[in-house]
């Protein structure tokens, strides 16, 4: 049986592993292509060429979409994962995820890139977390229904601002992760991951159920500036 591919080289994950003393891995699927609720960051790399495309409401490019553009190995890995999962039942997806997970894993970041592309896929992660209760599962999602859904005690999801459910998230007052694109935004909300070696901060905020701000990644800022120059 083919197995899924996991990431351990992400700098933020490595910082979290160092700070927590735990083994941290991430699981990814294609950015943008698997993000049904994305809006302001809706960008995606072509599977074959790596060329970047954007949604109509895109204000800044998804960082992981840019990574997939630049690195074919990453792009191939996320599509490999999607191909193995798509079309399967929730139970079959969960079985594959569990069998593929690296040994001695303590913490799983669900989606450094991509999102829950179907209800069955989200259900699969509910099953995985319910069976592997010794592992912490966390991540961001723009799928608000999954943020507020019942989940195992070790499964934490933070609503990610910039999607089609933003207004509803305000009404429900759910903990939210905001992306600051300029210094005047979201003043008064704590900024995390703001300095060297601080990539672990968002993890603890998510587990605590608190809102926070992350500054727009420098690579995304550079991409945005380049876009303006071509207009």
C-alpha positions as protocol buffer text, in pm:
chain_id: "A"
residue {
  index: 1
  type: UNK
  ca { x: 0 y: 0 z: 0 }
}
residue {
  index: 2
  type: UNK
  ca { x: 127 y: 347 z: -89 }
}
residue {
  index: 3
  type: UNK
  ca { x: 184 y: 568 z: 213 }
}
residue {
  index: 4
  type: UNK
  ca { x: 128 y: 939 z: 268 }
}
residue {
  index: 5
  type: UNK
  ca { x: 411 y: 1190 z: 284 }
}
residue {
  index: 6
  type: UNK
  ca { x: 478 y: 1398 z: 597 }
}
residue {
  index: 7
  type: UNK
  ca { x: 684 y: 1710 z: 659 }
}
residue {
  index: 8
  type: UNK
  ca { x: 932 y: 1757 z: 943 }
}
residue {
  index: 9
  type: UNK
  ca { x: 1157 y: 2030 z: 797 }
}
residue {
  index: 10
  type: UNK
  ca { x: 922 y: 2326 z: 833 }
}
residue {
  index: 11
  type: UNK
  ca { x: 1111 y: 2587 z: 1040 }
}
residue {
  index: 12
  type: UNK
  ca { x: 816 y: 2660 z: 1269 }
}
residue {
  index: 13
  type: UNK
  ca { x: 767 y: 2290 z: 1337 }
}
residue {
  index: 14
  type: UNK
  ca { x: 1134 y: 2251 z: 1418 }
}
residue {
  index: 15
  type: UNK
  ca { x: 1110 y: 2541 z: 1663 }
}
residue {
  index: 16
  type: UNK
  ca { x: 805 y: 2384 z: 1826 }
}
residue {
  index: 17
  type: UNK
  ca { x: 983 y: 2051 z: 1852 }
}
residue {
  index: 18
  type: UNK
  ca { x: 1284 y: 2217 z: 2014 }
}
residue {
  index: 19
  type: UNK
  ca { x: 1071 y: 2415 z: 2259 }
}
residue {
  index: 20
  type: UNK
  ca { x: 836 y: 2129 z: 2355 }
}
residue {
  index: 21
  type: UNK
  ca { x: 1083 y: 1842 z: 2344 }
}
residue {
  index: 22
  type: UNK
  ca { x: 827 y: 1653 z: 2133 }
}
residue {
  index: 23
  type: UNK
  ca { x: 838 y: 1504 z: 1785 }
}
residue {
  index: 24
  type: UNK
  ca { x: 633 y: 1727 z: 1557 }
}
residue {
  index: 25
  type: UNK
  ca { x: 522 y: 1643 z: 1202 }
}
residue {
  index: 26
  type: UNK
  ca { x: 295 y: 1815 z: 950 }
}
residue {
  index: 27
  type: UNK
  ca { x: 56 y: 1683 z: 691 }
}
residue {
  index: 28
  type: UNK
  ca { x: -17 y: 1882 z: 376 }
}
residue {
  index: 29
  type: UNK
  ca { x: -242 y: 1877 z: 72 }
}
residue {
  index: 30
  type: UNK
  ca { x: -235 y: 2119 z: -227 }
}
residue {
  index: 31
  type: UNK
  ca { x: -272 y: 2481 z: -114 }
}
residue {
  index: 32
  type: UNK
  ca { x: -566 y: 2665 z: -268 }
}
residue {
  index: 33
  type: UNK
  ca { x: -694 y: 2364 z: -462 }
}
residue {
  index: 34
  type: UNK
  ca { x: -817 y: 2211 z: -135 }
}
residue {
  index: 35
  type: UNK
  ca { x: -932 y: 2533 z: 33 }
}
residue {
  index: 36
  type: UNK
  ca { x: -1305 y: 2570 z: -41 }
}
residue {
  index: 37
  type: UNK
  ca { x: -1354 y: 2858 z: 205 }
}
residue {
  index: 38
  type: UNK
  ca { x: -1043 y: 3063 z: 117 }
}
residue {
  index: 39
  type: UNK
  ca { x: -1099 y: 3417 z: -8 }
}
residue {
  index: 40
  type: UNK
  ca { x: -838 y: 3686 z: 64 }
}
residue {
  index: 41
  type: UNK
  ca { x: -546 y: 3442 z: 32 }
}
residue {
  index: 42
  type: UNK
  ca { x: -686 y: 3227 z: -249 }
}
residue {
  index: 43
  type: UNK
  ca { x: -381 y: 3133 z: -456 }
}
residue {
  index: 44
  type: UNK
  ca { x: -266 y: 2801 z: -597 }
}
residue {
  index: 45
  type: UNK
  ca { x: 16 y: 2649 z: -797 }
}
residue {
  index: 46
  type: UNK
  ca { x: -51 y: 2459 z: -1118 }
}
residue {
  index: 47
  type: UNK
  ca { x: 9 y: 2091 z: -1054 }
}
residue {
  index: 48
  type: UNK
  ca { x: 232 y: 2044 z: -1358 }
}
residue {
  index: 49
  type: UNK
  ca { x: 398 y: 2378 z: -1428 }
}
residue {
  index: 50
  type: UNK
  ca { x: 394 y: 2536 z: -1082 }
}
residue {
  index: 51
  type: UNK
  ca { x: 252 y: 2858 z: -1228 }
}
residue {
  index: 52
  type: UNK
  ca { x: 65 y: 3064 z: -968 }
}
residue {
  index: 53
  type: UNK
  ca { x: -303 y: 3150 z: -1014 }
}
residue {
  index: 54
  type: UNK
  ca { x: -528 y: 3357 z: -787 }
}
residue {
  index: 55
  type: UNK
  ca { x: -892 y: 3380 z: -694 }
}
residue {
  index: 56
  type: UNK
  ca { x: -1091 y: 3693 z: -780 }
}
residue {
  index: 57
  type: UNK
  ca { x: -1086 y: 3823 z: -420 }
}
residue {
  index: 58
  type: UNK
  ca { x: -720 y: 3741 z: -352 }
}
residue {
  index: 59
  type: UNK
  ca { x: -543 y: 4022 z: -163 }
}
residue {
  index: 60
  type: UNK
  ca { x: -222 y: 3838 z: -74 }
}
residue {
  index: 61
  type: UNK
  ca { x: -78 y: 3508 z: -188 }
}
residue {
  index: 62
  type: UNK
  ca { x: -90 y: 3201 z: 31 }
}
residue {
  index: 63
  type: UNK
  ca { x: 266 y: 3132 z: 149 }
}
residue {
  index: 64
  type: UNK
  ca { x: 240 y: 2758 z: 87 }
}
residue {
  index: 65
  type: UNK
  ca { x: 113 y: 2818 z: -266 }
}
residue {
  index: 66
  type: UNK
  ca { x: 431 y: 3015 z: -330 }
}
residue {
  index: 67
  type: UNK
  ca { x: 639 y: 2732 z: -183 }
}
residue {
  index: 68
  type: UNK
  ca { x: 469 y: 2484 z: -415 }
}
residue {
  index: 69
  type: UNK
  ca { x: 548 y: 2713 z: -709 }
}
residue {
  index: 70
  type: UNK
  ca { x: 916 y: 2721 z: -622 }
}
residue {
  index: 71
  type: UNK
  ca { x: 975 y: 2361 z: -515 }
}
residue {
  index: 72
  type: UNK
  ca { x: 850 y: 2079 z: -742 }
}
residue {
  index: 73
  type: UNK
  ca { x: 928 y: 1814 z: -479 }
}
residue {
  index: 74
  type: UNK
  ca { x: 690 y: 1983 z: -236 }
}
residue {
  index: 75
  type: UNK
  ca { x: 427 y: 2019 z: -505 }
}
residue {
  index: 76
  type: UNK
  ca { x: 457 y: 1653 z: -598 }
}
residue {
  index: 77
  type: UNK
  ca { x: 433 y: 1546 z: -233 }
}
residue {
  index: 78
  type: UNK
  ca { x: 110 y: 1733 z: -160 }
}
residue {
  index: 79
  type: UNK
  ca { x: -55 y: 1606 z: -477 }
}
residue {
  index: 80
  type: UNK
  ca { x: 60 y: 1255 z: -389 }
}
residue {
  index: 81
  type: UNK
  ca { x: -127 y: 1289 z: -60 }
}
residue {
  index: 82
  type: UNK
  ca { x: -438 y: 1427 z: -224 }
}
residue {
  index: 83
  type: UNK
  ca { x: -446 y: 1153 z: -486 }
}
residue {
  index: 84
  type: UNK
  ca { x: -422 y: 881 z: -222 }
}
residue {
  index: 85
  type: UNK
  ca { x: -700 y: 1029 z: -10 }
}
residue {
  index: 86
  type: UNK
  ca { x: -954 y: 1161 z: -257 }
}
residue {
  index: 87
  type: UNK
  ca { x: -1240 y: 929 z: -343 }
}
residue {
  index: 88
  type: UNK
  ca { x: -1202 y: 719 z: -27 }
}
residue {
  index: 89
  type: UNK
  ca { x: -1447 y: 687 z: 259 }
}
residue {
  index: 90
  type: UNK
  ca { x: -1374 y: 864 z: 588 }
}
residue {
  index: 91
  type: UNK
  ca { x: -1283 y: 531 z: 750 }
}
residue {
  index: 92
  type: UNK
  ca { x: -1045 y: 440 z: 468 }
}
residue {
  index: 93
  type: UNK
  ca { x: -878 y: 780 z: 477 }
}
residue {
  index: 94
  type: UNK
  ca { x: -837 y: 754 z: 855 }
}
residue {
  index: 95
  type: UNK
  ca { x: -684 y: 408 z: 823 }
}
residue {
  index: 96
  type: UNK
  ca { x: -435 y: 535 z: 564 }
}
residue {
  index: 97
  type: UNK
  ca { x: -340 y: 838 z: 775 }
}
residue {
  index: 98
  type: UNK
  ca { x: -280 y: 623 z: 1082 }
}
residue {
  index: 99
  type: UNK
  ca { x: -76 y: 361 z: 896 }
}
residue {
  index: 100
  type: UNK
  ca { x: 135 y: 630 z: 726 }
}
residue {
  index: 101
  type: UNK
  ca { x: 208 y: 843 z: 1032 }
}
residue {
  index: 102
  type: UNK
  ca { x: 575 y: 854 z: 1135 }
}
residue {
  index: 103
  type: UNK
  ca { x: 654 y: 651 z: 1446 }
}
residue {
  index: 104
  type: UNK
  ca { x: 688 y: 821 z: 1786 }
}
residue {
  index: 105
  type: UNK
  ca { x: 489 y: 1125 z: 1672 }
}
residue {
  index: 106
  type: UNK
  ca { x: 371 y: 1350 z: 1956 }
}
residue {
  index: 107
  type: UNK
  ca { x: 222 y: 1650 z: 1776 }
}
residue {
  index: 108
  type: UNK
  ca { x: 64 y: 1674 z: 1430 }
}
residue {
  index: 109
  type: UNK
  ca { x: 16 y: 2004 z: 1251 }
}
residue {
  index: 110
  type: UNK
  ca { x: -274 y: 1940 z: 1017 }
}
residue {
  index: 111
  type: UNK
  ca { x: -214 y: 2147 z: 705 }
}
residue {
  index: 112
  type: UNK
  ca { x: 83 y: 2375 z: 689 }
}
residue {
  index: 113
  type: UNK
  ca { x: -61 y: 2386 z: 339 }
}
residue {
  index: 114
  type: UNK
  ca { x: -414 y: 2313 z: 223 }
}
residue {
  index: 115
  type: UNK
  ca { x: -739 y: 2269 z: 415 }
}
residue {
  index: 116
  type: UNK
  ca { x: -1023 y: 2026 z: 474 }
}
residue {
  index: 117
  type: UNK
  ca { x: -1144 y: 1970 z: 119 }
}
residue {
  index: 118
  type: UNK
  ca { x: -1451 y: 1763 z: 207 }
}
residue {
  index: 119
  type: UNK
  ca { x: -1667 y: 1666 z: 502 }
}
residue {
  index: 120
  type: UNK
  ca { x: -1549 y: 1305 z: 470 }
}
residue {
  index: 121
  type: UNK
  ca { x: -1188 y: 1420 z: 491 }
}
residue {
  index: 122
  type: UNK
  ca { x: -1260 y: 1620 z: 808 }
}
residue {
  index: 123
  type: UNK
  ca { x: -1439 y: 1318 z: 952 }
}
residue {
  index: 124
  type: UNK
  ca { x: -1129 y: 1110 z: 881 }
}
residue {
  index: 125
  type: UNK
  ca { x: -921 y: 1340 z: 1102 }
}
residue {
  index: 126
  type: UNK
  ca { x: -1185 y: 1319 z: 1375 }
}
residue {
  index: 127
  type: UNK
  ca { x: -1149 y: 941 z: 1363 }
}
residue {
  index: 128
  type: UNK
  ca { x: -768 y: 961 z: 1366 }
}
residue {
  index: 129
  type: UNK
  ca { x: -762 y: 1191 z: 1669 }
}
residue {
  index: 130
  type: UNK
  ca { x: -1018 y: 976 z: 1846 }
}
residue {
  index: 131
  type: UNK
  ca { x: -802 y: 668 z: 1803 }
}
residue {
  index: 132
  type: UNK
  ca { x: -462 y: 826 z: 1868 }
}
residue {
  index: 133
  type: UNK
  ca { x: -546 y: 1003 z: 2193 }
}
residue {
  index: 134
  type: UNK
  ca { x: -180 y: 1026 z: 2296 }
}
residue {
  index: 135
  type: UNK
  ca { x: -109 y: 1265 z: 2007 }
}
residue {
  index: 136
  type: UNK
  ca { x: -204 y: 1634 z: 1988 }
}
residue {
  index: 137
  type: UNK
  ca { x: -355 y: 1741 z: 1654 }
}
residue {
  index: 138
  type: UNK
  ca { x: -377 y: 2113 z: 1574 }
}
residue {
  index: 139
  type: UNK
  ca { x: -409 y: 2348 z: 1283 }
}
residue {
  index: 140
  type: UNK
  ca { x: -581 y: 2639 z: 1114 }
}
residue {
  index: 141
  type: UNK
  ca { x: -885 y: 2624 z: 891 }
}
residue {
  index: 142
  type: UNK
  ca { x: -1118 y: 2863 z: 712 }
}
residue {
  index: 143
  type: UNK
  ca { x: -1394 y: 2603 z: 738 }
}
residue {
  index: 144
  type: UNK
  ca { x: -1580 y: 2753 z: 1035 }
}
residue {
  index: 145
  type: UNK
  ca { x: -1825 y: 2459 z: 1064 }
}
residue {
  index: 146
  type: UNK
  ca { x: -1529 y: 2235 z: 1147 }
}
residue {
  index: 147
  type: UNK
  ca { x: -1392 y: 2477 z: 1406 }
}
residue {
  index: 148
  type: UNK
  ca { x: -1717 y: 2463 z: 1604 }
}
residue {
  index: 149
  type: UNK
  ca { x: -1788 y: 2092 z: 1539 }
}
residue {
  index: 150
  type: UNK
  ca { x: -1752 y: 1836 z: 1815 }
}
residue {
  index: 151
  type: UNK
  ca { x: -1399 y: 1694 z: 1813 }
}
residue {
  index: 152
  type: UNK
  ca { x: -1189 y: 1466 z: 2033 }
}
residue {
  index: 153
  type: UNK
  ca { x: -1021 y: 1643 z: 2326 }
}
residue {
  index: 154
  type: UNK
  ca { x: -680 y: 1625 z: 2153 }
}
residue {
  index: 155
  type: UNK
  ca { x: -797 y: 1790 z: 1827 }
}
residue {
  index: 156
  type: UNK
  ca { x: -762 y: 2172 z: 1815 }
}
residue {
  index: 157
  type: UNK
  ca { x: -861 y: 2394 z: 1522 }
}
residue {
  index: 158
  type: UNK
  ca { x: -825 y: 2773 z: 1499 }
}
residue {
  index: 159
  type: UNK
  ca { x: -1041 y: 2977 z: 1265 }
}
residue {
  index: 160
  type: UNK
  ca { x: -820 y: 3150 z: 1006 }
}
residue {
  index: 161
  type: UNK
  ca { x: -939 y: 3497 z: 905 }
}
residue {
  index: 162
  type: UNK
  ca { x: -978 y: 3586 z: 538 }
}
residue {
  index: 163
  type: UNK
  ca { x: -1239 y: 3335 z: 426 }
}
residue {
  index: 164
  type: UNK
  ca { x: -1605 y: 3320 z: 333 }
}
residue {
  index: 165
  type: UNK
  ca { x: -1713 y: 3259 z: 694 }
}
residue {
  index: 166
  type: UNK
  ca { x: -1558 y: 3574 z: 847 }
}
residue {
  index: 167
  type: UNK
  ca { x: -1885 y: 3747 z: 934 }
}
residue {
  index: 168
  type: UNK
  ca { x: -2024 y: 3434 z: 1098 }
}
residue {
  index: 169
  type: UNK
  ca { x: -1703 y: 3388 z: 1297 }
}
residue {
  index: 170
  type: UNK
  ca { x: -1750 y: 3737 z: 1444 }
}
residue {
  index: 171
  type: UNK
  ca { x: -2108 y: 3659 z: 1544 }
}
residue {
  index: 172
  type: UNK
  ca { x: -1998 y: 3336 z: 1712 }
}
residue {
  index: 173
  type: UNK
  ca { x: -1692 y: 3500 z: 1874 }
}
residue {
  index: 174
  type: UNK
  ca { x: -1467 y: 3205 z: 1791 }
}
residue {
  index: 175
  type: UNK
  ca { x: -1091 y: 3228 z: 1860 }
}
residue {
  index: 176
  type: UNK
  ca { x: -934 y: 3356 z: 1540 }
}
residue {
  index: 177
  type: UNK
  ca { x: -592 y: 3381 z: 1379 }
}
residue {
  index: 178
  type: UNK
  ca { x: -552 y: 3708 z: 1189 }
}
residue {
  index: 179
  type: UNK
  ca { x: -284 y: 3795 z: 934 }
}
residue {
  index: 180
  type: UNK
  ca { x: -146 y: 4148 z: 962 }
}
residue {
  index: 181
  type: UNK
  ca { x: -64 y: 4300 z: 624 }
}
residue {
  index: 182
  type: UNK
  ca { x: 21 y: 4645 z: 765 }
}
residue {
  index: 183
  type: UNK
  ca { x: 107 y: 4784 z: 1112 }
}
residue {
  index: 184
  type: UNK
  ca { x: -234 y: 4948 z: 1165 }
}
residue {
  index: 185
  type: UNK
  ca { x: -432 y: 4623 z: 1158 }
}
residue {
  index: 186
  type: UNK
  ca { x: -560 y: 4433 z: 1464 }
}
residue {
  index: 187
  type: UNK
  ca { x: -399 y: 4663 z: 1719 }
}
residue {
  index: 188
  type: UNK
  ca { x: -456 y: 4529 z: 2069 }
}
residue {
  index: 189
  type: UNK
  ca { x: -447 y: 4160 z: 1975 }
}
residue {
  index: 190
  type: UNK
  ca { x: -125 y: 3980 z: 2070 }
}
residue {
  index: 191
  type: UNK
  ca { x: 116 y: 3911 z: 1785 }
}
residue {
  index: 192
  type: UNK
  ca { x: 281 y: 3569 z: 1788 }
}
residue {
  index: 193
  type: UNK
  ca { x: 566 y: 3413 z: 1591 }
}
residue {
  index: 194
  type: UNK
  ca { x: 702 y: 3766 z: 1563 }
}
residue {
  index: 195
  type: UNK
  ca { x: 1071 y: 3699 z: 1615 }
}
residue {
  index: 196
  type: UNK
  ca { x: 1348 y: 3450 z: 1557 }
}
residue {
  index: 197
  type: UNK
  ca { x: 1291 y: 3128 z: 1747 }
}
residue {
  index: 198
  type: UNK
  ca { x: 931 y: 3217 z: 1829 }
}
residue {
  index: 199
  type: UNK
  ca { x: 759 y: 2983 z: 1584 }
}
residue {
  index: 200
  type: UNK
  ca { x: 608 y: 2779 z: 1865 }
}
residue {
  index: 201
  type: UNK
  ca { x: 386 y: 3055 z: 2008 }
}
residue {
  index: 202
  type: UNK
  ca { x: 80 y: 2997 z: 1791 }
}
residue {
  index: 203
  type: UNK
  ca { x: 61 y: 2633 z: 1904 }
}
residue {
  index: 204
  type: UNK
  ca { x: 12 y: 2731 z: 2267 }
}
residue {
  index: 205
  type: UNK
  ca { x: -239 y: 3004 z: 2177 }
}
residue {
  index: 206
  type: UNK
  ca { x: -445 y: 2755 z: 1977 }
}
residue {
  index: 207
  type: UNK
  ca { x: -446 y: 2506 z: 2263 }
}
residue {
  index: 208
  type: UNK
  ca { x: -552 y: 2784 z: 2500 }
}
residue {
  index: 209
  type: UNK
  ca { x: -837 y: 2892 z: 2271 }
}
residue {
  index: 210
  type: UNK
  ca { x: -711 y: 3250 z: 2227 }
}
residue {
  index: 211
  type: UNK
  ca { x: -712 y: 3484 z: 1927 }
}
residue {
  index: 212
  type: UNK
  ca { x: -383 y: 3615 z: 1792 }
}
residue {
  index: 213
  type: UNK
  ca { x: -216 y: 3792 z: 1500 }
}
residue {
  index: 214
  type: UNK
  ca { x: 63 y: 3669 z: 1273 }
}
residue {
  index: 215
  type: UNK
  ca { x: 254 y: 3913 z: 1058 }
}
residue {
  index: 216
  type: UNK
  ca { x: 237 y: 3848 z: 685 }
}
residue {
  index: 217
  type: UNK
  ca { x: 532 y: 3633 z: 581 }
}
residue {
  index: 218
  type: UNK
  ca { x: 817 y: 3826 z: 421 }
}
residue {
  index: 219
  type: UNK
  ca { x: 800 y: 3603 z: 113 }
}
residue {
  index: 220
  type: UNK
  ca { x: 434 y: 3693 z: 64 }
}
residue {
  index: 221
  type: UNK
  ca { x: 509 y: 4063 z: 107 }
}
residue {
  index: 222
  type: UNK
  ca { x: 778 y: 4040 z: -161 }
}
residue {
  index: 223
  type: UNK
  ca { x: 531 y: 3866 z: -392 }
}
residue {
  index: 224
  type: UNK
  ca { x: 269 y: 4135 z: -330 }
}
residue {
  index: 225
  type: UNK
  ca { x: 518 y: 4411 z: -409 }
}
residue {
  index: 226
  type: UNK
  ca { x: 618 y: 4234 z: -730 }
}
residue {
  index: 227
  type: UNK
  ca { x: 251 y: 4211 z: -831 }
}
residue {
  index: 228
  type: UNK
  ca { x: 205 y: 4586 z: -782 }
}
residue {
  index: 229
  type: UNK
  ca { x: 505 y: 4664 z: -1002 }
}
residue {
  index: 230
  type: UNK
  ca { x: 360 y: 4464 z: -1290 }
}
residue {
  index: 231
  type: UNK
  ca { x: 24 y: 4643 z: -1281 }
}
